[in-house]
Amino acid sequence: MTFFLALLLVAAMLAVLFVLIKGLVNMAQTTSQDLEGEGPSDRSLRSQKLMQQRILLQGVAIVIIALLLLILSAKG
């Protein structure tokens, strides 16, 4: 069980890293037209969605860490 949770944690951490890099690339491609247009641009909406995904994945990783700590502390 511990090994499975450790693998799951690594997968969650890699997913966080992947979404973070996608968000940075998206932000780097922002143009002045995106910043000066009326209302939110497609790029800013995508940036918000990527940030929400990253926060969700970080929460999943924290829950997995908590489960691992709980299991390991119960073992003694």
RAZI-V555635 format. One record per pair of residues at least 12 apart in sequence whose ideal C-beta (glycine too) atoms are under 6 Angstrom apart, sorted by the first residue. I is the first residue (numbers start at 1). GAP is how many residues later the second one is. Records with the same first field share a line. If there is no record, write none. Layout:
BEGIN
I->GAP + GAP
END
This chain:
BEGIN
2->69
5->59 + 62 + 63
8->56
9->55
12->45 + 48 + 49 + 52
13->48
15->42
16->41 + 42
19->31 + 34 + 35
20->34
22->28
23->27
26->20 + 21
30->13
END
